[in-house]
Amino acid sequence: MATKPELARRIRSLALGQAWHLTPKLVVPDNITIVPLPARCLELNPQENVWQFMRDNWLSNRVFTSYDNIVDHRCYAWNKLVEQPWTVMSIGTRDWA
């Protein structure tokens, strides 16, 4: 049985269910647990929900004039999101139906 300090050092990483994310050739350290998600279920990955929120609020319906313009808009969106930690928490901890 793991102790509290051991549990605090454990890492859980979500991986989509595609074969290349879960290859047996991958050497995973003992303190990392890969949690496979079903293939084609991006909505289960909290990071995908964060990107969707950013697209819906700051990145959609735009015409970018250059690569630098894209990077500037993405940085703006990321900084706006960082200013709202409660939003990130609500996206990442929502209840599932």
Secondary structure, 3 states (H helix, E strand, C coil): CCCHHHHHCCEEEEECCCHHHCCCCCCCCCCEEEEECCCCCHHHCHHHHHHHHHHHHHHCCCCCCCHHHHHHHHHHHHHHHHCCHHHHHHHHCCCCC
